[in-house]
Amino acid sequence: MLITPAYAQAAAPAAGGGAAFAQFIPLILVFVIMYFLIMRPQQKKMSQHRAMVAALKKGDNVVTQGGIFGKVVAVRDDDVDVEIAQGVRIRVVRATIAQVVDRAGAPAAANS
């Protein structure tokens, strides 16, 4: 009993674009979840940091990204002079200011 070649051939695949799209749905969902969990909060944090750095003024107590506490004594376009001890001033790039703190050392935004 031999099977004829016509019965032994596999059925032709259906020409459906919906099946190909259905395979990409999980991949699309992963990118959407990554956007809302990772990228969007990071963009929000960056914009808040930019606004905080732009609002720096003389007399603000700040912490640099290196962990140095000090008081802003001069503000320029791209950098800031920070007094870290009486008579000891350092010049730091504005973007390296991590946060503005109140006199007690707590972040200023936490008290508002």
N, C-alpha and C positions, 0 to 999 in steps of 0.2 A: 504494500500500500504506500504508494508515494504521494506526497502532497504536491499539488501543482504550484508553480511559482506564483500564481495570482493570489492564492490564499496565504502563502508564506510571507508575503511582503507586509510590512507594517503600514498602518493607516497613515495617510498624509496628515501632517500637522495642520491644525486649523489656523487660518490666517487672521489671527486676532491681535490687535494692538493693545487690548485691555489687559491681557495676561502679562505683557512686558511692563506696562505701567504699574500693575499690581506688585511686581517685584521691586520697584523703586520706592514704593510707599514707606517701608520701614527705614530706608536710608534717608528719605526726606524728613521723616519724623525725628530721626536722630539729630539732624542738623537744626531743626526747629527747636528741639529741647536744648541743644548746646547753646543756641543763640540766647534763649531766655534765661538759662542758668549760669552761663559764663560770660558771654560777650556783652550783653546789655547791662548787667550790674557793673562790669569793669568800665564801660563807657560812662556810666553815671558817676562812678567814683572819680574818674579822670576829669570830668567836667567840674565836679565839686572842688577838686584840688586846684584846677586852673583858676576858678573863681576865688578861692581862698588866697592863692598866691597873688592874684591881681589886687586884692583888697588889703595887702600888707601895708602897714603904716608905722611911722616912728612911734616907739613906745610899746609895741606888741612884744609879748614874751613868746618865743618860738622854740621848737625842737627841730634840729636838722635831721636828715636821713642818717647821718652818722651818729646820732644820739647826743648831740651837743645842745645843752640848754643855753639860751641867751636872750638878750633884749635887743630889738632892732633899734639902731641909732641913726641909720641913714638908708634911704631907699633910692635906688637908681633904676634905669630901664631894665637891665639884665641881671643885676646883682644887688645884694643887700649887705650892709655892714652890721654885724652882730657883736655886741659886747658880751663876752662870756665871763669876764671878771672885771673888777674895777680897773680901768685903764687898758684892758686887753681886748682889742677888737680884731675880728676876723672878717674877711669878705667871702661871702658864699653866693653861689648862683641861686637865683630865686627859685628855680624848680627843685632845689634840694631841701627846701623847707618842708618838713613832713607835716607839721601841725602848729597851730597857734594855741597856746595854753594860757590859762589864767594864772594869777600869782601863786595859787596853791599847787600848781603843777598838773592840774586836771585839764583835759581838752576843753577849750572854750565852748564848743558846741554841746557838750554834755550838760552844762549848767543852764543853758537857755531853755 
